[in-house]
Amino acid sequence: MSSQEEILSDGRFSRVARDPRFWEMPEKERKVKIDKRFRAMFHDKKFKLRYTVDKRGRPVNYTSTENLRKFYALSESDSDLSDSDSKELTTKKKKKKKAKGKGEAGS
């Protein structure tokens, strides 16, 4: 097989390197940015489907949430908010567990 440099130096294919139609899309532009209203779709059970075969009948082992993560990303301002929200949720859960533990010890 020919190396990539040899292919691009060939006169017949030199246009491919300069034509923006053939450029790879940057990672930042590849994913659709969504805001915090839709962040539940990454972890909600309603959006999770488990596939056993692909559209051609070949066995696969992936879920629909992996596809969601591949095509969608939280907007950067909302991702900062989601990190702080998740920290607040974990502290609230810890407080609830402590309150339940104290209530059981008293009875």
N, C-alpha and C positions, 0 to 999 in steps of 0.2 A: 504494500500500500504506500501511497505517496504521503509525505508529511504535509501538514497544513500550510507551511511556507511555500512549498512547491506548487500547491494548488492555487494559492493566491497570486503567485508570480506568473502563472499561466495567463496569457492574454485573454483567453476565453472567459475566465472567471474573475478577472481583476475587478470588474464592476461590483461584484458581490460585497467586497470589503468596504466600498464607498457608499453603497446604496442603503439608506436608513430603513428600508423595508426589511432588510435581512439582519439588522442589528438585534441583539438580544435586549429584552426589556429590562430596565434596572429593577432591582429588588424593591425599592421604595415605591415605584409606580406599578408594580405587578399586582399588589394586593389592593383591594378596595377598602378604603377607610370607613369604618362605621363608628357611631358615637356610643355613649354609655347606655343608651336605651336598649340596645340590642346585644349587650354583652352576655346576657343570660343564655343566648343560643350556644355558647361555647361549653356550658356545663349543665344545661337543662336536659332532663331525660326525654322530653318531648322531641328534641332535635336529634337524638342519638339513634341511629339505625345501624345494625350490625350486618355486614354483607358477608355472604359465604361464597358467592360466585360473581364474576364480573359480567359485563354485557355479552361476552362471547362464550360464557359457560365455564371459564377456567376458575379453579378454586382460588380465593383470595382471603385474606384475614385482616380486614381493616373496618373502621367505622366511619359514619358520615361526619363525625366531629373532626376527624383528621382532614377531610376535604374542606370543612369550614375554616380550619386554621390555615390551610394552604391558600385559600382564595380571599379571606377576609382578615383585617387587622383592626384593632381598636385605634382610634385617632390618638395621637401622642398626648394631647392635653387630657383626654379621657382616660388613657392608660395610667397616667399619674394619679388621677382621681380614683381609679379602680384599685390601685395598690393601697392607697390610704383607706379606702372603703373596706377592703379585705382585712386590713389590720384591725379596723374598728370592729368588724364582725367577729374576728377571732377573740378579741378581748371581751366582747359581749358574751360569747359562748362560754368563755372561761368563768366569767362572773356568774352565769346561770348554773354552771356545774358546781361552783362553790356554794351557791345558795341552796341547791338541791342536797348537797352533802351535809350542810348544817341542819337542814330540815329533817333529814333521816336520823341524824344523831340525837335530836331532841325527842323523837317519838319512841 
